[in-house]
Amino acid sequence: MTEERRILVGVIAGAHGVRGELKIKSFTQNPRAIASYGPLGDRAGARSFVLKLRGAVRGLLIARIDGVEDRDQAEALKGLELFVARDVLPKPKRDEWYLADLVGLAAVSVDGRPLGKVAAVQNFGAGDLVEIAPVSGPTYMLPFSKRVVPEVDIAGGRIVVDPPAEIEVKPEAEPTTEAQRHREDEVVR
């Protein structure tokens, strides 16, 4: 699996008990579905894991992985992110998408002006944020809500952004000609 075609579906949160069971934080819509996608891999794609679900406790899944026989081995995997190949995930329903599919799409204003590209979709606990990378300058984040991102067009390769009034978003500058730069220099003097 190449990294750009893999989706983060969970993370090992730690050991459960003393016999090698693991606590898994699933990021899938149906948490138990994480075990149905086949082997999961690490970020580098170097290791493969098949989860055998045993139950759930406090919002975490309890699972076993072959070769993990004791608490020390389970604790050694704490923090390991689990990925799955993008093509094994179910096809999204109409007007649904995987957040990872948004990365790389063009971001345009409601009037069609280019704003940059989607660099990432983050979630720090208070909801999804779409990170926009303009051609120049630092990236900025906006709430990923229907109000701020009223349209997602995967087939068209773009999202439409209508940022809140308190957030200043500058559209990408149109290329200027030498004559325009000369007139701007005269105004500054």
N, C-alpha and C positions, 0 to 999 in steps of 0.2 A: 504494500500500500504506500503510495506517495502521500506526503503530509497534506498537500493541498486538496486531495480527494478523500480525506479522512475526516470524520466528525467525532468530536469529543462527546462521549456518551456517559461518562461517569468518572469517579475517582475513588481510590481505596482510602477509606477514612481511618482505618486502623484494624487492630486485632479484636476478635470477639471470643472470649474464653481462652483456653489453654491448648486446644487441639488443632490450631491452624485455621480456624474459621476467620473470615474477614468481614468487616463492615464496609458496605459499598454505598456511596452517594450516587444515585442515578439521576441523570439529567434528561432522561427520556420522558415523554408525555405520560406514558404508562410506565412507572418505575420498573416493574417486573419484565418489561419488554427487553431490557438491556441484555438478558441472557438468551434471547431468542434470535439474535442477529448472527450467531456463530462465533468463531474465535474473535476476541478483542485483542488489540495490540497496544504497545506502549507508543510514546510520541515518535520515537525513531523508527518504529516498525520492526525492531530487532527481536522482540519477544512477543509471544502469543499466549493468550489465556482463554480457557473455556470456563465460564462461571457455572457452578451448580448451586442454584438457590436453595437455601434451607429455611428461610423465613424472613421476618422483618422486625425491627425494634426501633422505636423513636424516630421514624422517618428514614431509617437506613435499612438496606437489605443485608441479610446475612448470607454469605456464600462461601463455597469452598473452591479452591483451584488445585488441580493435580500438582503434587510435589511440595505443597505447603502443608507440613505435618505438625508444626508446633507454633506457639505464640511468638517466639523470636523470629521465625521465618515470616509470619504474618505481619508483625510490626515492621520488618525490613521493607515491606511493600507500601507502607503508609505514605500517602501523598501521590502515589503513582496514578497518572491520568490514563484512562482507558478509551481507546479510539476504535471506530469501526469504519470499514470501507463505505464511502458515500453510496455506492451503487447497490448495497444490500438493504438499505433503508427503504421503507415503503414510499411509493410515489405520493407526494403531498396532494391533498384534495384541492379542489378549485378554491382560489383565493387564500391558499395556505402555502407556506414555503419553509424551508429550513433556514435558520438565521445565517448559517455558514454560506448559503447560496447568495446572500446579499453582498458579501465581501467582493470588491472589485467592480461593483455596479457603479455607473455614473450617478452622481447626485446633481439634480437640477432644481432650480427654483420653480414656483408655481407658474411663473411666466416663461419658463423654458431656458433661463440663463444657466450656464454650467457653474456649479459650485465646487466640484472636485469629484473624488471617488470615495466609496465606502471602504474604509481601512479595516474596520472591525465592528462587531456588535458586542458590547460589554454588558455585564450585569454585576454590580457590586452589592446587590441585596435590595435595592429600592426600585428595581425595574430595569428593563432593557434600555440601553443607550446606543445610538448609532454614532460611530466615530467617522467624521468626514476629513479626508486629507485633501486640502486644496493644492493647486499646482505649486504654490509657494506659501511659506508661512507654516505655523504649527497646526496640527490637527485640532479639531474641536468636536465636542460631543453634544448631541441633542437627544431629548427623550424619544424613544421609538414608540410613538403613539399614533393613533389614527389622525389626531389633530395636527401633529407636527410632520408626520410622514403619511399624507393622505393617499398616496399611490405607490404601489410596488409593482414594477413591470419586469419580471424576470426575463421573459422572452425578448423584451425590448432593451434589456441591459441597463435599466435605470430605476432610480427611486425619485419621487417628487418630494421636495422638502418645503415646508411652510413654517419657518422658525418663529417662536414667540417674539413679540415686539421687543422685549427686554434683551434679546440676544441679537447682537449685530453680526450678520453673516454677509461677507462681501463676495459678490459673484466673481468668477474668474475674469481677469482683465482681458479685454479684447486686444489683440496685437496692435500696436501703434505704428504708424508710418513715421518716416523721418520728418515729414512736414508737420505732423501733429506734435512730435517731440519738440521741434523748433518753436512752434506757437506756445507750447506749455512753458518752455524756457523763458520766452519773452514776458509772459504773464507773471512769472516768479520774480523777475528783476525789478 
